[in-house]
């Protein structure tokens, strides 16, 4: 009975106790920081206009003795401002992501372009 043991290669080495081998998909520290900045910026568009609308509406209602009118108007306007700011910042982020992402595979794109033109290649046979 001949039992052969496969040779160990350089890649089969066990990692050192300190964890010197890098992870397969390391998360860049910069990417995490950018994600947190984006989260904070988008969250502020949700929180601050609505809080400002609530306090402003309550204050105006107390000043003019018109209980729900100014509160509802200011909260409604704050919601609109919040959504406009949120959508505009989100679109900017999408554009930044598209700019930073790798280009599409041109071979696949050219195949789909050929399909749109028609199957003229079949007429050759």
Secondary structure, DSSP 4 states (H G I P E B T S, - for coil): ----PPPP-GGGPPPPTT--SPPTTPPPHHHHHHHHHHHHHHHHHHHHHHHHHHHHHHHHHHHHT-TTHHHHHHHHHHHHHHHHHHHHHHHHHHHHHHHHSPPPPHHHHHHHHHHHH--GGGGG-
